[in-house]
């Protein structure tokens, strides 16, 4: 029983970290590839549609992978809404939200760590 709680909390952390990491890198990559002042081409990169596919695809994959473990919330607003609907206990909701926020901070931090200069 206790291990399933820890596993769910870790799943929320990892899912949020991966979501932020992939999607933010997609946006930054598009900006760099389409910046004509920095050597990019006008129609370079994945484009707006590619960014939308990255966000949608990541949500699909991560919810699919974590739905059986933690419910696949990924977003603190979803967790809060499920708490208000009495589908989650207060303890589980607080831990999920804290780990989702930490996952988001770490995902953005990993992206920042890979950047050579200011974005």
mmCIF file of the C-alpha atoms, coordinates in Angstrom:
data_MODEL
# 
_entry.id   MODEL 
# 
loop_
_atom_site.group_PDB 
_atom_site.id 
_atom_site.type_symbol 
_atom_site.label_atom_id 
_atom_site.label_alt_id 
_atom_site.label_comp_id 
_atom_site.label_asym_id 
_atom_site.label_entity_id 
_atom_site.label_seq_id 
_atom_site.pdbx_PDB_ins_code 
_atom_site.Cartn_x 
_atom_site.Cartn_y 
_atom_site.Cartn_z 
_atom_site.occupancy 
_atom_site.B_iso_or_equiv 
_atom_site.pdbx_formal_charge 
_atom_site.auth_seq_id 
_atom_site.auth_comp_id 
_atom_site.auth_asym_id 
_atom_site.auth_atom_id 
_atom_site.pdbx_PDB_model_num 
ATOM 1   C CA . UNK A 1 1   ? 0.000   0.000  0.000   1.00 0.00 ? 1   UNK A CA 1 
ATOM 2   C CA . UNK A 1 2   ? 2.740   2.463  0.967   1.00 0.00 ? 2   UNK A CA 1 
ATOM 3   C CA . UNK A 1 3   ? 4.932   1.558  -2.021  1.00 0.00 ? 3   UNK A CA 1 
ATOM 4   C CA . UNK A 1 4   ? 2.073   2.281  -4.447  1.00 0.00 ? 4   UNK A CA 1 
ATOM 5   C CA . UNK A 1 5   ? 1.772   5.792  -2.981  1.00 0.00 ? 5   UNK A CA 1 
ATOM 6   C CA . UNK A 1 6   ? 5.495   6.466  -3.423  1.00 0.00 ? 6   UNK A CA 1 
ATOM 7   C CA . UNK A 1 7   ? 5.412   4.991  -6.913  1.00 0.00 ? 7   UNK A CA 1 
ATOM 8   C CA . UNK A 1 8   ? 2.499   7.262  -7.855  1.00 0.00 ? 8   UNK A CA 1 
ATOM 9   C CA . UNK A 1 9   ? 4.241   10.349 -6.486  1.00 0.00 ? 9   UNK A CA 1 
ATOM 10  C CA . UNK A 1 10  ? 7.445   9.495  -8.365  1.00 0.00 ? 10  UNK A CA 1 
ATOM 11  C CA . UNK A 1 11  ? 5.434   8.890  -11.554 1.00 0.00 ? 11  UNK A CA 1 
ATOM 12  C CA . UNK A 1 12  ? 3.885   12.359 -11.320 1.00 0.00 ? 12  UNK A CA 1 
ATOM 13  C CA . UNK A 1 13  ? 7.331   13.915 -10.801 1.00 0.00 ? 13  UNK A CA 1 
ATOM 14  C CA . UNK A 1 14  ? 8.914   12.111 -13.749 1.00 0.00 ? 14  UNK A CA 1 
ATOM 15  C CA . UNK A 1 15  ? 5.946   12.723 -16.069 1.00 0.00 ? 15  UNK A CA 1 
ATOM 16  C CA . UNK A 1 16  ? 5.909   16.457 -15.363 1.00 0.00 ? 16  UNK A CA 1 
ATOM 17  C CA . UNK A 1 17  ? 9.696   16.664 -15.718 1.00 0.00 ? 17  UNK A CA 1 
ATOM 18  C CA . UNK A 1 18  ? 9.608   14.905 -19.094 1.00 0.00 ? 18  UNK A CA 1 
ATOM 19  C CA . UNK A 1 19  ? 6.670   17.002 -20.290 1.00 0.00 ? 19  UNK A CA 1 
ATOM 20  C CA . UNK A 1 20  ? 8.423   20.284 -19.553 1.00 0.00 ? 20  UNK A CA 1 
ATOM 21  C CA . UNK A 1 21  ? 11.776  19.068 -20.841 1.00 0.00 ? 21  UNK A CA 1 
ATOM 22  C CA . UNK A 1 22  ? 10.531  17.916 -24.260 1.00 0.00 ? 22  UNK A CA 1 
ATOM 23  C CA . UNK A 1 23  ? 8.040   20.714 -24.904 1.00 0.00 ? 23  UNK A CA 1 
ATOM 24  C CA . UNK A 1 24  ? 10.285  23.591 -23.828 1.00 0.00 ? 24  UNK A CA 1 
ATOM 25  C CA . UNK A 1 25  ? 13.141  22.206 -25.918 1.00 0.00 ? 25  UNK A CA 1 
ATOM 26  C CA . UNK A 1 26  ? 10.788  21.975 -28.902 1.00 0.00 ? 26  UNK A CA 1 
ATOM 27  C CA . UNK A 1 27  ? 9.855   25.644 -28.567 1.00 0.00 ? 27  UNK A CA 1 
ATOM 28  C CA . UNK A 1 28  ? 13.475  26.729 -28.094 1.00 0.00 ? 28  UNK A CA 1 
ATOM 29  C CA . UNK A 1 29  ? 14.605  24.582 -31.032 1.00 0.00 ? 29  UNK A CA 1 
ATOM 30  C CA . UNK A 1 30  ? 11.973  26.133 -33.266 1.00 0.00 ? 30  UNK A CA 1 
ATOM 31  C CA . UNK A 1 31  ? 13.020  29.622 -32.204 1.00 0.00 ? 31  UNK A CA 1 
ATOM 32  C CA . UNK A 1 32  ? 16.691  28.904 -32.906 1.00 0.00 ? 32  UNK A CA 1 
ATOM 33  C CA . UNK A 1 33  ? 16.071  27.175 -36.262 1.00 0.00 ? 33  UNK A CA 1 
ATOM 34  C CA . UNK A 1 34  ? 13.747  29.876 -37.565 1.00 0.00 ? 34  UNK A CA 1 
ATOM 35  C CA . UNK A 1 35  ? 15.810  32.870 -36.382 1.00 0.00 ? 35  UNK A CA 1 
ATOM 36  C CA . UNK A 1 36  ? 17.186  34.348 -39.612 1.00 0.00 ? 36  UNK A CA 1 
ATOM 37  C CA . UNK A 1 37  ? 19.574  36.645 -37.714 1.00 0.00 ? 37  UNK A CA 1 
ATOM 38  C CA . UNK A 1 38  ? 21.309  33.633 -36.149 1.00 0.00 ? 38  UNK A CA 1 
ATOM 39  C CA . UNK A 1 39  ? 21.715  31.681 -39.376 1.00 0.00 ? 39  UNK A CA 1 
ATOM 40  C CA . UNK A 1 40  ? 18.347  29.918 -39.414 1.00 0.00 ? 40  UNK A CA 1 
ATOM 41  C CA . UNK A 1 41  ? 16.026  29.795 -42.392 1.00 0.00 ? 41  UNK A CA 1 
ATOM 42  C CA . UNK A 1 42  ? 12.659  31.498 -42.621 1.00 0.00 ? 42  UNK A CA 1 
ATOM 43  C CA . UNK A 1 43  ? 10.725  28.219 -42.844 1.00 0.00 ? 43  UNK A CA 1 
ATOM 44  C CA . UNK A 1 44  ? 13.077  26.199 -40.635 1.00 0.00 ? 44  UNK A CA 1 
ATOM 45  C CA . UNK A 1 45  ? 12.167  24.128 -37.638 1.00 0.00 ? 45  UNK A CA 1 
ATOM 46  C CA . UNK A 1 46  ? 9.078   22.185 -36.772 1.00 0.00 ? 46  UNK A CA 1 
ATOM 47  C CA . UNK A 1 47  ? 6.724   25.145 -37.052 1.00 0.00 ? 47  UNK A CA 1 
ATOM 48  C CA . UNK A 1 48  ? 3.727   26.007 -34.940 1.00 0.00 ? 48  UNK A CA 1 
ATOM 49  C CA . UNK A 1 49  ? 1.985   22.773 -35.881 1.00 0.00 ? 49  UNK A CA 1 
ATOM 50  C CA . UNK A 1 50  ? 5.028   20.774 -34.802 1.00 0.00 ? 50  UNK A CA 1 
ATOM 51  C CA . UNK A 1 51  ? 5.023   22.516 -31.432 1.00 0.00 ? 51  UNK A CA 1 
ATOM 52  C CA . UNK A 1 52  ? 1.345   21.678 -31.017 1.00 0.00 ? 52  UNK A CA 1 
ATOM 53  C CA . UNK A 1 53  ? 2.052   18.045 -31.920 1.00 0.00 ? 53  UNK A CA 1 
ATOM 54  C CA . UNK A 1 54  ? 4.890   17.945 -29.390 1.00 0.00 ? 54  UNK A CA 1 
ATOM 55  C CA . UNK A 1 55  ? 2.635   19.191 -26.601 1.00 0.00 ? 55  UNK A CA 1 
ATOM 56  C CA . UNK A 1 56  ? -0.293  16.958 -27.537 1.00 0.00 ? 56  UNK A CA 1 
ATOM 57  C CA . UNK A 1 57  ? 1.884   13.942 -28.161 1.00 0.00 ? 57  UNK A CA 1 
ATOM 58  C CA . UNK A 1 58  ? 3.700   14.280 -24.871 1.00 0.00 ? 58  UNK A CA 1 
ATOM 59  C CA . UNK A 1 59  ? 0.440   14.601 -22.937 1.00 0.00 ? 59  UNK A CA 1 
ATOM 60  C CA . UNK A 1 60  ? -0.923  11.523 -24.733 1.00 0.00 ? 60  UNK A CA 1 
ATOM 61  C CA . UNK A 1 61  ? 2.175   9.412  -24.100 1.00 0.00 ? 61  UNK A CA 1 
ATOM 62  C CA . UNK A 1 62  ? 2.682   10.481 -20.487 1.00 0.00 ? 62  UNK A CA 1 
ATOM 63  C CA . UNK A 1 63  ? -0.966  10.084 -19.481 1.00 0.00 ? 63  UNK A CA 1 
ATOM 64  C CA . UNK A 1 64  ? -1.018  6.672  -21.160 1.00 0.00 ? 64  UNK A CA 1 
ATOM 65  C CA . UNK A 1 65  ? 2.128   5.618  -19.279 1.00 0.00 ? 65  UNK A CA 1 
ATOM 66  C CA . UNK A 1 66  ? 1.151   6.967  -15.854 1.00 0.00 ? 66  UNK A CA 1 
ATOM 67  C CA . UNK A 1 67  ? -2.631  6.497  -15.813 1.00 0.00 ? 67  UNK A CA 1 
ATOM 68  C CA . UNK A 1 68  ? -2.345  3.046  -14.270 1.00 0.00 ? 68  UNK A CA 1 
ATOM 69  C CA . UNK A 1 69  ? 0.172   4.202  -11.662 1.00 0.00 ? 69  UNK A CA 1 
ATOM 70  C CA . UNK A 1 70  ? -1.027  7.591  -10.475 1.00 0.00 ? 70  UNK A CA 1 
ATOM 71  C CA . UNK A 1 71  ? -3.988  8.551  -12.624 1.00 0.00 ? 71  UNK A CA 1 
ATOM 72  C CA . UNK A 1 72  ? -1.873  10.505 -15.120 1.00 0.00 ? 72  UNK A CA 1 
ATOM 73  C CA . UNK A 1 73  ? -2.670  13.980 -13.824 1.00 0.00 ? 73  UNK A CA 1 
ATOM 74  C CA . UNK A 1 74  ? 0.615   15.723 -14.796 1.00 0.00 ? 74  UNK A CA 1 
ATOM 75  C CA . UNK A 1 75  ? -1.002  19.121 -14.129 1.00 0.00 ? 75  UNK A CA 1 
ATOM 76  C CA . UNK A 1 76  ? -1.581  20.519 -10.603 1.00 0.00 ? 76  UNK A CA 1 
ATOM 77  C CA . UNK A 1 77  ? -4.869  22.054 -11.786 1.00 0.00 ? 77  UNK A CA 1 
ATOM 78  C CA . UNK A 1 78  ? -6.136  18.587 -12.747 1.00 0.00 ? 78  UNK A CA 1 
ATOM 79  C CA . UNK A 1 79  ? -5.082  17.241 -9.359  1.00 0.00 ? 79  UNK A CA 1 
ATOM 80  C CA . UNK A 1 80  ? -6.789  20.114 -7.560  1.00 0.00 ? 80  UNK A CA 1 
ATOM 81  C CA . UNK A 1 81  ? -9.961  19.584 -9.568  1.00 0.00 ? 81  UNK A CA 1 
ATOM 82  C CA . UNK A 1 82  ? -10.014 15.894 -8.698  1.00 0.00 ? 82  UNK A CA 1 
ATOM 83  C CA . UNK A 1 83  ? -9.468  16.795 -5.055  1.00 0.00 ? 83  UNK A CA 1 
ATOM 84  C CA . UNK A 1 84  ? -12.441 19.179 -5.173  1.00 0.00 ? 84  UNK A CA 1 
ATOM 85  C CA . UNK A 1 85  ? -14.504 16.401 -6.766  1.00 0.00 ? 85  UNK A CA 1 
ATOM 86  C CA . UNK A 1 86  ? -13.474 14.179 -3.837  1.00 0.00 ? 86  UNK A CA 1 
ATOM 87  C CA . UNK A 1 87  ? -11.643 11.685 -6.060  1.00 0.00 ? 87  UNK A CA 1 
ATOM 88  C CA . UNK A 1 88  ? -8.353  12.185 -4.163  1.00 0.00 ? 88  UNK A CA 1 
ATOM 89  C CA . UNK A 1 89  ? -7.500  12.439 -0.495  1.00 0.00 ? 89  UNK A CA 1 
ATOM 90  C CA . UNK A 1 90  ? -5.953  15.648 0.823   1.00 0.00 ? 90  UNK A CA 1 
ATOM 91  C CA . UNK A 1 91  ? -2.617  13.945 1.525   1.00 0.00 ? 91  UNK A CA 1 
ATOM 92  C CA . UNK A 1 92  ? -2.364  12.427 -1.937  1.00 0.00 ? 92  UNK A CA 1 
ATOM 93  C CA . UNK A 1 93  ? -3.403  15.704 -3.606  1.00 0.00 ? 93  UNK A CA 1 
ATOM 94  C CA . UNK A 1 94  ? -0.810  17.732 -1.702  1.00 0.00 ? 94  UNK A CA 1 
ATOM 95  C CA . UNK A 1 95  ? 1.979   15.264 -2.481  1.00 0.00 ? 95  UNK A CA 1 
ATOM 96  C CA . UNK A 1 96  ? 0.973   15.103 -6.154  1.00 0.00 ? 96  UNK A CA 1 
ATOM 97  C CA . UNK A 1 97  ? 0.904   18.895 -6.476  1.00 0.00 ? 97  UNK A CA 1 
ATOM 98  C CA . UNK A 1 98  ? 4.256   19.325 -4.725  1.00 0.00 ? 98  UNK A CA 1 
ATOM 99  C CA . UNK A 1 99  ? 5.900   16.673 -6.891  1.00 0.00 ? 99  UNK A CA 1 
ATOM 100 C CA . UNK A 1 100 ? 4.356   18.083 -10.068 1.00 0.00 ? 100 UNK A CA 1 
ATOM 101 C CA . UNK A 1 101 ? 5.722   21.527 -9.246  1.00 0.00 ? 101 UNK A CA 1 
ATOM 102 C CA . UNK A 1 102 ? 9.139   20.086 -8.406  1.00 0.00 ? 102 UNK A CA 1 
ATOM 103 C CA . UNK A 1 103 ? 9.080   18.082 -11.644 1.00 0.00 ? 103 UNK A CA 1 
ATOM 104 C CA . UNK A 1 104 ? 8.276   21.229 -13.618 1.00 0.00 ? 104 UNK A CA 1 
ATOM 105 C CA . UNK A 1 105 ? 11.089  23.161 -11.941 1.00 0.00 ? 105 UNK A CA 1 
ATOM 106 C CA . UNK A 1 106 ? 13.559  20.333 -12.555 1.00 0.00 ? 106 UNK A CA 1 
ATOM 107 C CA . UNK A 1 107 ? 12.439  19.905 -16.186 1.00 0.00 ? 107 UNK A CA 1 
ATOM 108 C CA . UNK A 1 108 ? 12.939  23.592 -16.888 1.00 0.00 ? 108 UNK A CA 1 
ATOM 109 C CA . UNK A 1 109 ? 16.219  23.460 -14.962 1.00 0.00 ? 109 UNK A CA 1 
ATOM 110 C CA . UNK A 1 110 ? 17.520  20.607 -17.101 1.00 0.00 ? 110 UNK A CA 1 
ATOM 111 C CA . UNK A 1 111 ? 16.634  22.590 -20.239 1.00 0.00 ? 111 UNK A CA 1 
ATOM 112 C CA . UNK A 1 112 ? 18.414  25.635 -18.826 1.00 0.00 ? 112 UNK A CA 1 
ATOM 113 C CA . UNK A 1 113 ? 21.414  23.479 -17.971 1.00 0.00 ? 113 UNK A CA 1 
ATOM 114 C CA . UNK A 1 114 ? 21.769  22.407 -21.598 1.00 0.00 ? 114 UNK A CA 1 
ATOM 115 C CA . UNK A 1 115 ? 21.560  25.964 -22.941 1.00 0.00 ? 115 UNK A CA 1 
ATOM 116 C CA . UNK A 1 116 ? 24.935  27.496 -23.707 1.00 0.00 ? 116 UNK A CA 1 
ATOM 117 C CA . UNK A 1 117 ? 23.758  31.075 -23.657 1.00 0.00 ? 117 UNK A CA 1 
ATOM 118 C CA . UNK A 1 118 ? 20.793  33.128 -22.618 1.00 0.00 ? 118 UNK A CA 1 
ATOM 119 C CA . UNK A 1 119 ? 17.566  32.318 -24.398 1.00 0.00 ? 119 UNK A CA 1 
# 
